[in-house]
Amino acid sequence: MQIFHTHISEKSKKLVNEVLDSTFISAGKMADEFELQLEERLGLINPVTVNSGTSALYLALAVAGVSTGDEVILPAQTFIASGLSILMHNAKPVFADIQYATGNIDPDSIRSKITAKTKAIMPVHWAGYPCDMDEINAIANEHNVAVIEDAAHALGATYKGKSVGALSRFTALSFQAVKHLTTGDGGALCCLNAEDLYQAKRRRWFDIDRDNAQPGILGDREYDAVSVGYKLHMNDLSAALGLGNLDDFPDTLKRRREIAGHYIREFKNVPGISLLEYRDDRECAYWIFTMKVEKRLEFIKKLRAGGIPASIIHLRIDDNSVFGGITPGLPGQEKFNEDQVSLPVHNGLSDDDIETIINTVKLGW
Ligand SMILES: Cc1ncc(COP(=O)(O)O)c(C=O)c1O
């Protein structure tokens, strides 16, 4: 049994081979088609494919105009990539508290951290459970700052009937190896506004307006880069892998929700376990299944002895030296950091595996 699972469909293998045979392996038709299908099948708005989730965050910050001295508010309950993407722009990550009930950023804490230097808010949908996006977008509108959702865990999640990827000015997705939908490495930046979409497409590829810059008389493309552009695009090999996996995505998501449903029913009265809060107005994508557990170390040891890879996926990131040390006054974060444990919830688990997990947990630790 493994904590994560990498799904590669037969169709993916076929499409990747087609790209290899064609020798057109950089960004091209597959990447365009993948963007189209992500939009049509998953309800994402204007997904711009890139080579990682980190690149999607980095690109969003660039398009939002975040630069030296600006502040970006985010939770510490995330992977280090979220905070590093801000430092890459010489901006300052400002860590807000999380809700102990969900592991997600607390809108009240965001309010208390807003200053004249705040340029963006970066909520992270912990384990795939959507943050309080109405409240967060309301704060952003009030203060005229951008919202960049870090939805690395949340492909397929919904909030009030809408897909994550259709809610805020920017949403960054990850298609890294162990995510719900993989392209090997890869990501996408969803942009609600046409101008952001235009800028994101230009700046992911050297600030060249690829859609409109035609090859000139000597054969080279004529262009005028007006901003600093980067090389962040997704190539066709990755896109083929993702495109081939898209057919299976609805089943993947269904299975994850089914397994999570079993856990929730079976664990809700187990002494020593508190489940996270799940509200009716949003659907979790369940990248992992996080709960809060008393005597966490004993719990993890007991499960691992039974071959179950219980784990702590990401501890708070603000204590990394690169961020200048731990942020004081985040009580929700402190407590969550001490109690959180995650279980596998992926579609590589058999029914027997799930029974083993449930029975082992119920025997106590
Ligand atoms: C919350 C979060 N944000 C961003 C990333 C970065 O994504 P990637 O590995 O695709 O760059 C990850 C990666 O797992 C993540 O967990």
The ligand as an ORCA input file, in Angstrom:
! r2SCAN-3c Opt
* xyz 0 1
  C      -0.059     23.131     -1.945
  C       0.917     22.963     -3.062
  N       1.211     24.026     -3.823
  C       2.061     23.947     -4.859
  C       2.677     22.764     -5.181
  C       3.648     22.735     -6.306
  O       3.247     21.954     -7.378
  P       4.320     21.337     -8.362
  O       5.023     20.228     -7.655
  O       3.505     20.862     -9.530
  O       5.251     22.421     -8.745
  C       2.398     21.612     -4.426
  C       3.020     20.341     -4.781
  O       2.700     19.290     -4.317
  C       1.502     21.728     -3.335
  O       1.217     20.666     -2.568
*
